[in-house]
Amino acid sequence: MLPGTALALRSVSTILLAADADWLYEDIHATLAGRTTAVHRVHSGADVLPVVDAGPPELVILDLQTGNQGGMATCIELRLEQDMGRIPDFPVLMLLDRDDDVFLAKRAAADGWLIKPIDPIRLRRAVKALLGGGTYFQERRQVS
């Protein structure tokens, strides 16, 4: 380092996304990934726990409809492991297909949810809220 210069250390937030749909990963990666945020992906909910065991992320995003183990089952599995003290606590954001799926996200104890299609502004707000220790729940859509 040159004399008189300071090295600015930045913390990088790690987000783990479980989604088998390529378009969903591409949308989320394009919205969130950057100098201070890394987005990693697994294609199945069954792959989430081994990745978390290897090094827990700051946030897990689960698509409700993912491969052989969907978002609800994966969220419940993570919560059980956290309750047993086998993995650290971290927030979980669920991506829902429809308004009626809010019931499933509540039952799984998700810290937040968004209803697809995903709005990039809402996604950023949700991630900021969850990484800040809060919650984020998208309101149900009004049917006219």
C-alpha positions as a Python dict, from the first residue, in 0.01 Angstrom:
ca = {
    (1, 'M'): (0, 0, 0),
    (2, 'L'): (127, 345, -84),
    (3, 'P'): (199, 583, 203),
    (4, 'G'): (-97, 806, 280),
    (5, 'T'): (-355, 577, 121),
    (6, 'A'): (-616, 384, 307),
    (7, 'L'): (-740, 43, 214),
    (8, 'A'): (-1117, 40, 220),
    (9, 'L'): (-1246, -301, 316),
    (10, 'R'): (-1593, -382, 193),
    (11, 'S'): (-1813, -651, 329),
    (12, 'V'): (-1966, -872, 63),
    (13, 'S'): (-2315, -1006, 127),
    (14, 'T'): (-2362, -1362, 12),
    (15, 'I'): (-2705, -1463, -114),
    (16, 'L'): (-2797, -1822, -192),
    (17, 'L'): (-3078, -1872, -444),
    (18, 'A'): (-3256, -2205, -488),
    (19, 'A'): (-3426, -2196, -828),
    (20, 'D'): (-3434, -2437, -1118),
    (21, 'A'): (-3562, -2177, -1366),
    (22, 'D'): (-3274, -2012, -1550),
    (23, 'W'): (-3475, -1697, -1625),
    (24, 'L'): (-3543, -1646, -1253),
    (25, 'Y'): (-3175, -1679, -1163),
    (26, 'E'): (-3080, -1439, -1443),
    (27, 'D'): (-3334, -1179, -1325),
    (28, 'I'): (-3227, -1202, -962),
    (29, 'H'): (-2856, -1204, -1043),
    (30, 'A'): (-2896, -899, -1270),
    (31, 'T'): (-3087, -715, -997),
    (32, 'L'): (-2873, -800, -694),
    (33, 'A'): (-2520, -905, -792),
    (34, 'G'): (-2251, -640, -774),
    (35, 'R'): (-1939, -530, -593),
    (36, 'T'): (-2091, -581, -251),
    (37, 'T'): (-2330, -869, -321),
    (38, 'A'): (-2261, -1219, -452),
    (39, 'V'): (-2548, -1438, -568),
    (40, 'H'): (-2488, -1814, -573),
    (41, 'R'): (-2737, -2066, -707),
    (42, 'V'): (-2843, -2421, -649),
    (43, 'H'): (-3099, -2592, -871),
    (44, 'S'): (-3279, -2787, -600),
    (45, 'G'): (-3403, -2723, -250),
    (46, 'A'): (-3229, -3044, -142),
    (47, 'D'): (-2895, -2879, -229),
    (48, 'V'): (-2947, -2582, 5),
    (49, 'L'): (-2855, -2742, 339),
    (50, 'P'): (-2518, -2883, 222),
    (51, 'V'): (-2422, -2539, 86),
    (52, 'V'): (-2531, -2372, 411),
    (53, 'D'): (-2327, -2628, 610),
    (54, 'A'): (-2018, -2540, 405),
    (55, 'G'): (-2052, -2168, 478),
    (56, 'P'): (-2376, -1995, 568),
    (57, 'P'): (-2497, -1711, 347),
    (58, 'E'): (-2638, -1386, 481),
    (59, 'L'): (-2968, -1454, 299),
    (60, 'V'): (-3140, -1749, 132),
    (61, 'I'): (-3394, -1692, -144),
    (62, 'L'): (-3620, -1989, -220),
    (63, 'D'): (-3843, -2030, -523),
    (64, 'L'): (-4162, -2206, -414),
    (65, 'Q'): (-4153, -2440, -716),
    (66, 'T'): (-3801, -2580, -722),
    (67, 'G'): (-3705, -2926, -842),
    (68, 'N'): (-3755, -3222, -614),
    (69, 'Q'): (-3781, -3017, -292),
    (70, 'G'): (-3970, -2690, -313),
    (71, 'G'): (-3929, -2369, -121),
    (72, 'M'): (-4171, -2452, 158),
    (73, 'A'): (-4007, -2785, 245),
    (74, 'T'): (-3662, -2627, 221),
    (75, 'C'): (-3758, -2335, 446),
    (76, 'I'): (-3904, -2574, 705),
    (77, 'E'): (-3587, -2787, 692),
    (78, 'L'): (-3367, -2478, 745),
    (79, 'R'): (-3581, -2360, 1037),
    (80, 'L'): (-3565, -2703, 1203),
    (81, 'E'): (-3186, -2709, 1166),
    (82, 'Q'): (-3164, -2357, 1310),
    (83, 'D'): (-3390, -2450, 1601),
    (84, 'M'): (-3160, -2744, 1679),
    (85, 'G'): (-2856, -2514, 1669),
    (86, 'R'): (-2692, -2701, 1382),
    (87, 'I'): (-2680, -2400, 1151),
    (88, 'P'): (-2675, -2027, 1227),
    (89, 'D'): (-2978, -1803, 1190),
    (90, 'F'): (-3020, -1614, 864),
    (91, 'P'): (-3325, -1471, 687),
    (92, 'V'): (-3521, -1657, 422),
    (93, 'L'): (-3710, -1485, 139),
    (94, 'M'): (-3962, -1696, -51),
    (95, 'L'): (-4069, -1633, -410),
    (96, 'L'): (-4435, -1725, -445),
    (97, 'D'): (-4636, -1809, -755),
    (98, 'R'): (-4970, -1661, -645),
    (99, 'D'): (-5142, -1476, -364),
    (100, 'D'): (-5279, -1796, -213),
    (101, 'D'): (-4922, -1919, -152),
    (102, 'V'): (-4878, -1662, 126),
    (103, 'F'): (-5031, -1924, 357),
    (104, 'L'): (-4743, -2160, 274),
    (105, 'A'): (-4477, -1895, 335),
    (106, 'K'): (-4630, -1817, 675),
    (107, 'R'): (-4642, -2186, 771),
    (108, 'A'): (-4276, -2226, 670),
    (109, 'A'): (-4175, -1926, 887),
    (110, 'A'): (-4024, -1728, 601),
    (111, 'D'): (-3891, -1384, 696),
    (112, 'G'): (-4035, -1237, 379),
    (113, 'W'): (-4195, -1314, 48),
    (114, 'L'): (-4254, -1173, -296),
    (115, 'I'): (-4518, -1281, -545),
    (116, 'K'): (-4397, -1345, -900),
    (117, 'P'): (-4341, -1182, -1139),
    (118, 'I'): (-4059, -1025, -939),
    (119, 'D'): (-4030, -648, -950),
    (120, 'P'): (-3658, -549, -924),
    (121, 'I'): (-3735, -253, -697),
    (122, 'R'): (-3938, -471, -457),
    (123, 'L'): (-3666, -735, -466),
    (124, 'R'): (-3399, -481, -366),
    (125, 'R'): (-3625, -348, -88),
    (126, 'A'): (-3692, -697, 42),
    (127, 'V'): (-3323, -792, 43),
    (128, 'K'): (-3226, -467, 216),
    (129, 'A'): (-3493, -519, 482),
    (130, 'L'): (-3398, -881, 549),
    (131, 'L'): (-3023, -815, 555),
    (132, 'G'): (-3096, -531, 798),
    (133, 'G'): (-3269, -769, 1039),
    (134, 'G'): (-3625, -689, 937),
    (135, 'T'): (-3900, -855, 739),
    (136, 'Y'): (-4064, -789, 403),
    (137, 'F'): (-4407, -913, 303),
    (138, 'Q'): (-4552, -821, -34),
    (139, 'E'): (-4917, -730, -7),
    (140, 'R'): (-5167, -946, -187),
    (141, 'R'): (-5272, -817, -524),
    (142, 'Q'): (-5614, -662, -558),
    (143, 'V'): (-5836, -859, -795),
    (144, 'S'): (-6070, -637, -991),
}
